[in-house]
Amino acid sequence: MFDFIRRKFTTRNSVAMASVYLAFFALLSRILGIFRDRIFAAKFGAGNELDAYFAAFRIPDFLFNLLIVGALSAAFIPVFTRYLTRNREDEAFKISNSVTNLVVILWVAIALIIFIFARPILGLLVPGFDTEKLSLTVSLTRIMLLSPLFFGISAVAGSMLNSFRRFFSFALAPVLYNLGIILGAIFLTGRFGVYGLAMGVVIGAFLHMLLQQINVYLLGYRYRGVLDLKHPGVRRIIKLALPRILGMAVDQVNLFVQTLIGSLLIVGTVAAFNFANNLASLPVGLFGVALATAVFPTLAEKAGLREDSAFVFEFSRVARVILFLTIPTSALIILLRAQIVRLVLGTGHFSWHDTRLTFGILGFLAISVFAFALIPLLARAFYAFEDTRTPVYIGITSVVIDIILALTFVGKINIGIDLGPQGLALAYSISIIIQMILLFIFLQRKLKIIDFKLILFSVFKFGIASLVMIPAVQWSKFAISPFIRTDTGVGILIQATTAVLTGIIVYSVVAFILRCEEFRLVVRYLPFVGKRLYPLEYERRNSS
């Protein structure tokens, strides 16, 4: 059993197998995330306590993404990979130790400052919260300040694993994180109330770190208390990280905008937006982030060798697969938004008002799912060439657009438009789509050879297949209704499942008829359909 686990942790993965691992565990993690949100909704509803929890979560999450993920995802992997490809593994591990120690020192210093000044900082973030709600938010924030410390150590280890192209435990770690939060929600909230959720976040972050540390240990890494800031590799990472940190700040500011403006709207807006965003993000994590993460080491390698044609081939293929999967998913979420929210969250203290608020926001967020899923790949294409500045400038533009549109759509800029909480979601979606388009344009300018015609022609086919799918899904929803009770969970599940299966079948048939290459790229991995439709590729994949 130990040998099996060791093989899984230490075996080098191809892009395809890495994608399978990342997609499978992303799906499992997202399912657990849905279960987690259902527990949250049942215990607290979309009210003051969850508004405070999600607002409190925002600062540790912001700083984690800003200082840790921002630095490592963009800067660490290309530099670390370069040392590995030159057979300088000991030097690469020395760099990772220095970065780990730097992350710990930075976070401890920042966490102390936030702990002391949490109230004035949060007062700026959630100006619409009353004194009691703000005090709860401050207390929850102080508890969750521990989680980025564990995540920081884990992120260095995870970046090393990506560089070695070992994705199994890297993909599994988020599952343990969600399990930790669920344990807190089930076993700690009875005694500690909403504080149990914050404790669960810390437990989950610790489990996330522990798994990654075990894996890099198996690969030969040993922790050392070194901090060599003069090392060329460390200095290169810091130099690359600084613009990326600004880029992550821009991305996170988008979410801060939603929290800040949401605090000024009706009670439950912050919680409902976070619930809806989690649901809309499921396909983003499952398809966009998983595929982008899996292909990033390959893109970094091709960029480092200046193999531009090979780089474009890998990028274009992954981009088209992401769009093939997410364009119909966006449509399905919009068509089934009410059923999704009622199934996932409609229990316990989660009222009908909370349900309507959440699925109204979800419908507008779903518009940008395809764009949101492409952004991780587009950003990593720039990072592979060690260009961390361009995504920052584009991100800043996106945030400015989001702020202006959000204030306009919720009636804070008086031009006769007031969409309420749904206006936040619409502004967010428009800004994300614009960000995706600008990233594409500037990547084309950088490489000169991105084949937009092929991508656009593929999107045209996906659009046709989706347009055929939409009426079929709507018909199936109403056709099954007379035979079920749509006021029960089982009835809604049957209705939603029937509609989704109908949509998948219709979309797949049309894609097959239109000879979409992306259909073949996805289906050839399926055990039954792939073997029947593409037997040679299926056998070749299994024998490789």
C-alpha positions as CSV (number, residue, x, y, z in Angstrom):
1,M,0.0,0.0,0.0
2,F,2.8,2.4,0.9
3,D,4.6,1.6,-2.4
4,F,1.4,2.4,-4.3
5,I,1.0,5.7,-2.5
6,R,4.7,6.5,-3.1
7,R,4.4,5.8,-6.8
8,K,1.3,8.0,-7.1
9,F,3.2,10.9,-5.3
10,T,6.5,10.6,-7.1
11,T,5.6,9.5,-10.7
12,R,6.2,12.1,-13.4
13,N,2.9,13.1,-15.1
14,S,2.3,14.0,-18.7
15,V,0.1,17.0,-19.5
16,A,-2.8,14.7,-20.2
17,M,-2.5,12.7,-17.0
18,A,-1.9,15.8,-15.0
19,S,-5.1,17.3,-16.4
20,V,-6.9,14.1,-15.4
21,Y,-5.6,14.3,-11.9
22,L,-6.3,18.1,-11.6
23,A,-9.7,17.8,-13.1
24,F,-10.8,14.8,-11.0
25,F,-9.6,16.3,-7.7
26,A,-10.9,19.7,-8.7
27,L,-14.3,18.2,-9.2
28,L,-14.1,16.3,-5.9
29,S,-12.9,19.5,-4.1
30,R,-15.7,21.5,-5.7
31,I,-18.3,18.9,-4.8
32,L,-17.0,19.1,-1.2
33,G,-17.2,22.9,-1.5
34,I,-20.8,22.6,-2.5
35,F,-21.5,20.3,0.4
36,R,-19.6,22.8,2.6
37,D,-21.7,25.7,1.4
38,R,-24.9,23.7,1.9
39,I,-23.9,23.2,5.6
40,F,-23.2,26.9,5.9
41,A,-26.6,27.8,4.4
42,A,-28.4,25.3,6.5
43,K,-26.8,26.4,9.8
44,F,-26.7,30.2,9.2
45,G,-28.7,31.2,6.1
46,A,-27.6,34.2,4.0
47,G,-27.6,36.6,7.0
48,N,-25.4,38.6,9.2
49,E,-23.2,35.8,10.5
50,L,-22.2,34.6,7.0
51,D,-21.9,38.1,5.8
52,A,-19.3,38.6,8.5
53,Y,-17.6,35.2,7.8
54,F,-17.2,35.9,4.1
55,A,-16.0,39.4,4.7
56,A,-13.5,38.2,7.3
57,F,-12.3,35.5,4.9
58,R,-11.5,38.2,2.3
59,I,-8.4,39.7,4.0
60,P,-6.4,36.5,4.7
61,D,-7.4,35.2,1.2
62,F,-6.4,38.5,-0.4
63,L,-3.0,38.5,1.3
64,F,-2.4,34.8,0.6
65,N,-3.1,35.3,-3.1
66,L,-1.2,38.6,-3.2
67,L,2.0,37.6,-1.4
68,I,2.2,33.8,-1.9
69,V,0.3,32.5,-4.9
70,G,1.1,35.7,-6.8
71,A,4.8,35.2,-6.3
72,L,5.1,31.5,-6.7
73,S,2.8,30.6,-9.5
74,A,4.3,33.1,-11.9
75,A,7.9,33.5,-10.7
76,F,9.0,30.3,-8.8
77,I,8.2,27.6,-11.4
78,P,10.1,29.0,-14.4
79,V,13.2,29.8,-12.3
80,F,13.1,26.5,-10.4
81,T,12.5,24.5,-13.6
82,R,15.5,26.1,-15.3
83,Y,17.8,24.9,-12.5
84,L,16.3,21.4,-12.7
85,T,16.7,21.2,-16.5
86,R,20.4,22.1,-16.0
87,N,20.8,19.3,-13.5
88,R,21.3,21.6,-10.5
89,E,18.8,20.1,-8.2
90,D,20.7,20.9,-5.0
91,E,20.8,24.5,-6.0
92,A,17.1,24.4,-6.8
93,F,16.3,23.1,-3.3
94,K,18.5,25.8,-1.8
95,I,16.4,28.4,-3.6
96,S,13.1,26.8,-2.4
97,N,14.3,26.8,1.2
98,S,15.2,30.5,1.0
99,V,11.8,31.3,-0.6
100,T,10.0,29.3,2.1
101,N,11.8,31.1,4.9
102,L,11.2,34.5,3.3
103,V,7.4,33.7,3.0
104,V,7.2,32.7,6.6
105,I,9.0,35.9,7.9
106,L,7.0,38.2,5.7
107,W,3.7,36.6,6.7
108,V,4.4,36.7,10.4
109,A,5.2,40.4,10.2
110,I,2.1,41.2,8.1
111,A,-0.2,39.0,10.3
112,L,0.9,40.9,13.4
113,I,0.1,44.2,11.8
114,I,-3.3,43.0,10.6
115,F,-4.1,41.5,14.0
116,I,-3.5,44.8,15.7
117,F,-5.2,47.0,13.2
118,A,-8.0,44.7,12.1
119,R,-10.9,46.9,13.1
120,P,-9.9,50.1,11.2
121,I,-8.9,48.0,8.1
122,L,-12.2,46.1,8.1
123,G,-14.1,49.4,8.8
124,L,-12.9,50.5,5.3
125,L,-13.7,47.2,3.7
126,V,-17.3,46.8,5.0
127,P,-18.5,50.4,5.7
128,G,-22.1,49.2,5.6
129,F,-21.7,46.8,8.6
130,D,-23.0,47.9,12.0
131,T,-20.8,47.8,15.1
132,E,-21.8,44.3,16.2
133,K,-21.4,42.8,12.8
134,L,-18.0,44.6,12.4
135,S,-16.8,43.2,15.7
136,L,-17.7,39.7,14.7
137,T,-15.9,40.2,11.4
138,V,-12.7,41.4,13.2
139,S,-12.7,38.3,15.5
140,L,-13.1,35.9,12.6
141,T,-10.4,37.6,10.6
142,R,-7.9,37.3,13.5
143,I,-8.5,33.5,13.8
144,M,-8.1,33.0,10.0
145,L,-4.8,34.8,9.9
146,L,-3.1,31.5,10.7
147,S,-4.2,29.9,7.4
148,P,-2.0,31.9,5.0
149,L,1.1,30.8,7.0
150,F,0.3,27.2,6.3
151,F,-0.7,27.9,2.7
152,G,2.5,29.8,2.1
153,I,4.7,26.8,3.1
154,S,2.4,24.6,1.1
155,A,2.6,26.8,-2.0
156,V,6.4,26.6,-2.2
157,A,6.1,22.8,-2.0
158,G,3.3,22.7,-4.6
159,S,5.4,24.8,-7.0
160,M,8.3,22.4,-6.6
161,L,5.9,19.5,-7.4
162,N,4.6,21.3,-10.5
163,S,8.2,21.9,-11.7
164,F,8.9,18.2,-11.2
165,R,5.5,17.5,-13.0
166,R,4.2,15.6,-10.0
167,F,0.5,16.6,-9.8
168,F,-1.2,13.9,-7.7
169,S,-0.8,15.3,-4.2
170,F,-0.9,18.9,-5.6
171,A,-4.3,18.1,-6.9
172,L,-5.4,16.3,-3.8
173,A,-4.4,19.0,-1.4
174,P,-7.5,21.3,-2.0
175,V,-9.7,18.3,-1.1
176,L,-8.1,18.1,2.3
177,Y,-8.6,21.8,2.7
178,N,-12.3,21.6,2.1
179,L,-12.5,18.6,4.4
180,G,-11.0,20.6,7.2
181,I,-13.6,23.4,6.7
182,I,-16.4,20.8,6.6
183,L,-15.1,19.2,9.9
184,G,-15.2,22.7,11.5
185,A,-18.7,23.3,10.2
186,I,-20.1,20.0,11.4
187,F,-18.2,19.5,14.7
188,L,-17.2,23.0,15.9
189,T,-20.1,25.3,15.1
190,G,-22.3,23.6,17.7
191,R,-20.0,24.8,20.4
192,F,-18.4,27.8,18.9
193,G,-21.0,29.1,16.4
194,V,-19.7,30.8,13.3
195,Y,-16.2,30.8,14.9
196,G,-16.1,27.1,14.2
197,L,-16.0,27.9,10.5
198,A,-12.9,30.0,11.0
199,M,-11.3,27.2,13.0
200,G,-12.1,24.8,10.1
201,V,-10.3,27.1,7.6
202,V,-7.1,26.9,9.7
203,I,-7.4,23.1,10.1
204,G,-7.9,22.7,6.3
205,A,-4.9,24.9,5.6
206,F,-2.7,22.8,7.9
207,L,-3.8,19.6,6.1
208,H,-3.1,21.2,2.8
209,M,0.4,22.0,3.9
210,L,1.1,18.6,5.5
211,L,0.3,16.7,2.3
212,Q,2.5,18.8,0.1
213,Q,5.4,18.6,2.6
214,I,5.2,14.8,2.7
215,N,5.4,14.7,-1.1
216,V,8.4,16.9,-1.6
217,Y,10.1,14.9,1.1
218,L,9.6,11.8,-0.9
219,L,11.2,13.5,-3.9
220,G,14.4,14.3,-1.9
221,Y,13.7,17.8,-0.6
222,R,14.9,18.6,2.9
223,Y,14.1,21.8,4.8
224,R,17.1,24.0,5.7
225,G,17.1,27.2,7.7
226,V,18.7,29.2,5.0
227,L,17.8,32.7,3.7
228,D,20.1,33.6,0.8
229,L,18.5,36.8,-0.7
230,K,21.7,37.4,-2.8
231,H,21.3,34.1,-4.7
232,P,20.6,34.9,-8.4
233,G,17.7,32.5,-8.5
234,V,16.1,34.0,-5.4
235,R,16.6,37.5,-6.7
236,R,15.1,36.5,-10.0
237,I,12.0,35.1,-8.3
238,I,11.6,38.3,-6.3
239,K,12.0,40.5,-9.4
240,L,9.4,38.4,-11.3
241,A,7.1,38.3,-8.3
242,L,6.7,42.0,-7.8
243,P,4.7,42.7,-10.9
244,R,2.7,39.5,-10.4
245,I,1.9,40.6,-6.8
246,L,0.4,43.8,-8.3
247,G,-1.5,41.6,-10.7
248,M,-2.9,39.5,-8.0
249,A,-3.8,42.6,-6.1
250,V,-5.8,43.8,-9.0
251,D,-7.6,40.5,-9.3
252,Q,-8.4,40.5,-5.5
253,V,-9.5,44.2,-5.6
254,N,-12.3,43.0,-7.9
255,L,-13.6,40.8,-5.1
256,F,-13.0,43.6,-2.5
257,V,-15.2,45.8,-4.7
258,Q,-18.0,43.3,-4.5
259,T,-17.7,43.0,-0.7
260,L,-17.5,46.7,-0.1
261,I,-20.5,47.6,-2.3
262,G,-22.3,44.5,-1.2
263,S,-22.1,45.7,2.4
264,L,-24.0,48.8,1.4
265,L,-26.9,46.8,0.0
266,I,-29.5,44.5,1.6
267,V,-28.5,42.1,4.3
268,G,-27.3,38.8,2.8
269,T,-25.8,40.3,-0.3
270,V,-22.2,39.5,0.6
271,A,-23.1,35.9,1.5
272,A,-25.3,35.4,-1.5
273,F,-22.6,36.8,-3.9
274,N,-20.0,34.4,-2.4
275,F,-22.3,31.5,-2.6
276,A,-23.1,32.3,-6.3
277,N,-19.5,32.9,-7.1
278,N,-18.5,29.6,-5.6
279,L,-21.1,27.8,-7.8
280,A,-20.1,29.7,-10.9
281,S,-16.4,29.0,-10.2
282,L,-16.9,25.3,-10.2
283,P,-16.3,24.8,-14.0
284,V,-13.5,27.4,-13.8
285,G,-11.6,25.3,-11.3
286,L,-12.5,22.1,-13.0
287,F,-11.6,23.0,-16.5
288,G,-9.7,26.3,-16.7
289,V,-7.4,26.2,-13.7
290,A,-6.8,22.4,-14.0
291,L,-5.8,22.5,-17.6
292,A,-3.8,25.8,-17.3
293,T,-1.9,24.4,-14.3
294,A,-1.1,21.1,-16.0
295,V,0.2,22.7,-19.2
296,F,2.2,25.6,-17.5
297,P,5.4,23.7,-17.0
298,T,5.3,22.7,-20.7
299,L,4.6,26.3,-21.8
300,A,7.5,27.5,-19.6
301,E,9.8,24.9,-21.1
302,K,8.9,25.8,-24.7
303,A,9.2,29.5,-24.0
304,G,12.6,28.9,-22.4
305,L,13.8,27.1,-25.5
306,R,12.2,29.7,-27.7
307,E,10.1,27.0,-29.5
308,D,7.4,29.5,-30.4
309,S,5.5,27.2,-32.8
310,A,5.3,24.4,-30.2
311,F,4.3,26.9,-27.6
312,V,1.4,28.2,-29.8
313,F,0.3,24.6,-30.6
314,E,0.0,23.7,-26.9
315,F,-1.6,27.0,-26.0
316,S,-4.2,26.8,-28.8
317,R,-5.2,23.2,-28.1
318,V,-5.7,23.8,-24.4
319,A,-7.6,27.1,-25.0
320,R,-10.0,25.4,-27.4
321,V,-10.6,22.5,-25.1
322,I,-11.4,25.0,-22.2
323,L,-13.9,26.9,-24.5
324,F,-15.4,23.6,-25.7
325,L,-16.2,22.6,-22.1
326,T,-17.1,26.0,-20.6
327,I,-19.3,27.6,-23.3
328,P,-22.1,25.0,-22.9
329,T,-21.5,24.9,-19.1
330,S,-22.2,28.7,-19.0
331,A,-25.5,28.1,-20.8
332,L,-26.5,25.2,-18.5
333,I,-25.8,27.3,-15.4
334,I,-28.0,30.1,-16.7
335,L,-30.8,27.8,-17.7
336,L,-30.7,25.8,-14.4
337,R,-29.7,28.5,-12.0
338,A,-32.8,28.2,-9.8
339,Q,-32.6,24.4,-9.6
340,I,-28.8,24.6,-8.8
341,V,-29.3,27.0,-5.9
342,R,-32.3,25.1,-4.5
343,L,-30.5,21.8,-4.6
344,V,-27.2,23.0,-3.2
345,L,-28.3,25.6,-0.7
346,G,-32.1,25.3,-0.2
347,T,-32.2,23.8,3.3
348,G,-32.3,24.8,7.0
349,H,-32.1,28.5,7.6
350,F,-31.6,29.3,3.9
351,S,-34.9,31.0,3.0
352,W,-36.8,31.5,-0.3
353,H,-35.6,35.1,-0.2
354,D,-32.0,33.9,0.1
355,T,-32.6,31.5,-2.7
356,R,-33.9,34.1,-5.1
357,L,-31.2,36.5,-4.2
358,T,-28.5,33.9,-4.9
359,F,-29.8,32.5,-8.1
360,G,-30.4,36.0,-9.5
361,I,-26.7,36.8,-8.9
362,L,-25.6,33.4,-10.2
363,G,-27.3,34.0,-13.6
364,F,-25.3,37.1,-14.3
365,L,-22.0,35.5,-13.0
366,A,-22.5,32.6,-15.3
367,I,-22.3,34.9,-18.4
368,S,-18.5,35.1,-17.9
369,V,-17.7,31.5,-16.9
370,F,-16.0,30.8,-20.3
371,A,-13.9,34.0,-20.0
372,F,-13.0,33.4,-16.4
373,A,-11.8,29.9,-17.2
374,L,-9.5,31.1,-20.0
375,I,-7.8,33.8,-17.9
376,P,-5.5,31.4,-15.9
377,L,-4.2,30.0,-19.2
378,L,-3.7,33.4,-20.8
379,A,-1.9,34.7,-17.7
380,R,0.4,31.7,-17.6
381,A,1.2,32.2,-21.3
382,F,2.7,35.6,-20.3
383,Y,4.4,34.1,-17.2
384,A,6.1,31.4,-19.3
385,F,8.0,34.2,-21.1
386,E,8.7,35.8,-17.7
387,D,6.3,38.7,-18.6
388,T,4.4,39.4,-15.4
389,R,3.7,43.0,-16.2
390,T,1.3,42.9,-19.1
391,P,-1.4,41.0,-17.1
392,V,-1.1,43.6,-14.3
393,Y,-1.9,46.5,-16.6
394,I,-4.8,44.6,-18.2
395,G,-6.0,43.7,-14.7
396,I,-6.0,47.3,-13.6
397,T,-8.1,48.2,-16.6
398,S,-10.5,45.4,-15.7
399,V,-10.9,46.6,-12.1
400,V,-11.5,50.2,-13.1
401,I,-14.3,49.0,-15.4
402,D,-15.7,46.8,-12.7
403,I,-15.8,49.6,-10.1
404,I,-17.5,52.0,-12.5
405,L,-20.0,49.5,-13.8
406,A,-20.8,48.2,-10.3
407,L,-21.5,51.6,-8.9
408,T,-23.7,52.3,-12.0
409,F,-25.6,49.1,-11.9
410,V,-26.5,49.2,-8.2
411,G,-27.7,52.8,-8.4
412,K,-24.8,54.6,-6.7
413,I,-24.2,56.6,-9.8
414,N,-27.5,58.1,-10.6
415,I,-28.3,57.5,-14.2
416,G,-31.6,55.7,-13.7
417,I,-30.2,52.1,-13.4
418,D,-30.6,50.1,-10.2
419,L,-30.2,46.3,-10.6
420,G,-29.5,45.8,-6.9
421,P,-27.2,42.9,-5.9
422,Q,-27.5,41.5,-9.4
423,G,-25.8,44.6,-10.7
424,L,-22.6,43.5,-8.9
425,A,-22.6,40.3,-10.8
426,L,-23.3,41.9,-14.1
427,A,-20.4,44.4,-13.6
428,Y,-18.1,41.6,-12.6
429,S,-18.9,39.5,-15.6
430,I,-18.4,42.3,-18.1
431,S,-15.1,43.3,-16.6
432,I,-13.9,39.6,-16.7
433,I,-14.9,39.3,-20.4
434,I,-13.0,42.5,-21.3
435,Q,-10.0,41.3,-19.3
436,M,-10.0,38.0,-21.3
437,I,-10.3,39.8,-24.7
438,L,-7.4,42.2,-23.8
439,L,-5.1,39.3,-22.7
440,F,-5.8,37.6,-26.1
441,I,-5.0,40.8,-28.0
442,F,-1.7,41.5,-26.2
443,L,-0.6,37.8,-26.4
444,Q,-1.1,37.9,-30.1
445,R,1.1,41.1,-30.3
446,K,3.7,39.3,-28.2
447,L,4.0,36.1,-30.3
448,K,2.7,37.3,-33.7
449,I,1.6,33.8,-34.5
450,I,-1.4,32.9,-32.3
451,D,-3.9,31.4,-34.8
452,F,-7.0,33.4,-33.8
453,K,-8.9,32.1,-36.9
454,L,-8.7,28.5,-35.7
455,I,-9.9,29.5,-32.2
456,L,-12.7,31.7,-33.5
457,F,-13.8,29.0,-36.0
458,S,-13.9,26.5,-33.1
459,V,-15.9,28.9,-30.9
460,F,-18.3,29.4,-33.8
461,K,-18.9,25.6,-33.8
462,F,-19.3,25.5,-30.0
463,G,-21.8,28.4,-30.3
464,I,-23.9,26.5,-32.8
465,A,-23.9,23.4,-30.7
466,S,-24.9,25.4,-27.6
467,L,-27.7,27.2,-29.5
468,V,-29.1,23.8,-30.5
469,M,-28.7,22.6,-26.9
470,I,-30.6,25.5,-25.2
471,P,-34.1,24.7,-26.5
472,A,-33.5,21.0,-25.9
473,V,-32.7,21.7,-22.2
474,Q,-35.7,24.0,-21.8
475,W,-38.0,21.4,-23.4
476,S,-36.7,18.6,-21.1
477,K,-37.2,20.8,-18.0
478,F,-40.9,21.3,-18.8
479,A,-41.4,17.8,-20.3
480,I,-40.4,16.1,-17.0
481,S,-42.3,18.5,-14.7
482,P,-45.8,16.8,-14.9
483,F,-44.2,13.5,-13.7
484,I,-42.4,14.9,-10.6
485,R,-42.9,17.2,-7.6
486,T,-40.8,20.3,-8.2
487,D,-41.4,21.4,-4.6
488,T,-39.2,18.5,-3.3
489,G,-35.4,18.0,-3.4
490,V,-35.8,14.7,-5.2
491,G,-38.1,16.2,-7.8
492,I,-35.7,19.1,-8.5
493,L,-32.7,16.7,-8.7
494,I,-34.6,14.6,-11.3
495,Q,-35.5,17.7,-13.3
496,A,-32.0,19.1,-13.2
497,T,-30.3,15.8,-14.0
498,T,-32.7,15.2,-17.0
499,A,-32.0,18.6,-18.3
500,V,-28.2,18.3,-17.9
501,L,-28.0,14.9,-19.5
502,T,-30.2,16.1,-22.4
503,G,-27.9,19.1,-22.8
504,I,-24.7,17.0,-22.8
505,I,-26.1,14.5,-25.3
506,V,-27.4,17.2,-27.7
507,Y,-24.3,19.3,-27.5
508,S,-22.0,16.2,-28.0
509,V,-24.0,15.0,-31.0
510,V,-23.9,18.4,-32.7
511,A,-20.2,18.8,-31.9
512,F,-19.5,15.3,-33.4
513,I,-21.5,16.2,-36.6
514,L,-19.6,19.5,-36.9
515,R,-16.3,17.5,-36.5
516,C,-15.0,19.5,-33.6
517,E,-11.4,18.5,-33.0
518,E,-11.9,19.4,-29.3
519,F,-14.7,16.8,-29.1
520,R,-12.2,14.2,-30.1
521,L,-9.5,15.5,-27.7
522,V,-11.9,15.2,-24.8
523,V,-13.9,12.1,-25.7
524,R,-10.9,9.9,-26.5
525,Y,-10.3,9.6,-22.7
526,L,-13.7,8.2,-21.9
527,P,-13.7,4.4,-21.5
528,F,-16.8,3.5,-23.5
529,V,-17.6,6.3,-25.9
530,G,-13.9,7.1,-26.6
531,K,-13.1,3.4,-27.4
532,R,-16.1,3.2,-29.8
533,L,-15.6,6.5,-31.6
534,Y,-11.8,6.8,-31.7
535,P,-10.5,3.2,-31.1
536,L,-7.0,3.8,-32.4
537,E,-6.4,6.9,-30.2
538,Y,-8.0,5.2,-27.2
539,E,-5.7,2.1,-27.5
540,R,-2.7,4.3,-28.1
541,R,-3.4,6.3,-25.0
542,N,-3.9,3.2,-22.9
543,S,-0.7,1.6,-24.1
544,S,1.4,4.7,-23.6
